[in-house]
């Protein structure tokens, strides 16, 4: 699988359904792609990736996002997961 975009901001990762599945479920279909971000030599890219993973794995920590952002992200995640499992 080849990703069309190169991500370098937290928001880029959080908009990607495949990344969300990877971060929340450990989706191994695209693990090589996401590992390349985790091990990226560019500190900006690597930090954005790590922060996005942290946000998804700690959604109840409201210090990372505003309440509205958390709610919107959760709604989108659950819609995505429901769509992919039905």
N, C-alpha and C positions, 0 to 999 in steps of 0.2 A: 504494500500500500504506500502510495506517495502522497504526502500532504501538499496541498496547493499553496499554502501560506507559510510564511516564516513569522513566528510569533516572537515579540520582544516586550510585550506589556501584559500585566496581569489580566486586564480586560480581554485581551485576545484569547487567552486560554479559557477564561470563564464563559466565553461565548461558543465554545466548541463542544458539541454533545459527546464526541468521542473522548475528548479529554475528561469531561465530567464522569463518564463511565469508567475511564481508567483510574481517576483519582478516588472515586467512591467504591468501585467494585473490583478494582484490580484487573480490568479487562485486558487480557493478554493478546488480543488480536493485533493491537498496535503498540505493544510494549517497546519495541525497538525504536519507534518514532519518539515516544515520550522519554525514553532513556537518553536519546540524543539531546533532548532539551535539558534533562537533569544533569548531564555531563558536559554541557556546552562550555567551551573555553571562554565565551563572552560572559562576564560577570552579570551584566544587565539581564541577559536572556535567562541564565541559570537562576538568578534571584527572583525574576518574575514567575518562572515556572514553580519554584519552591513556595513562593507566597501564595500562588493560586491553589496549589495542592493543600497548603495549610488552611486556607480559607474554606475550602470544600470539606475538609476533614474536621473543621472546628466551627461549623455554622452557628452553633449556639453561643459563640464568643462574639458578642455584639460590639466589641471594641475594634474589630477588623473592618466592619461595614456598618452603614447606617441601618436602622430597623427596616426602612423601606427597601434598601438594597438586598438585605437578607430575605425579606418576604418575596420579592420579585425573583430572586435567584432560586429559592426553594420551589416556588410555583413552576418555574421553567424546568427545573431538575425533575420534579415529579411528573410533569407532563411528558418530558422526554422519556423517562424510564417507563411510564405507563404505555406510551406509544410503541416502544421497542419490545415490550413483553406481551402485548396483546396481538 
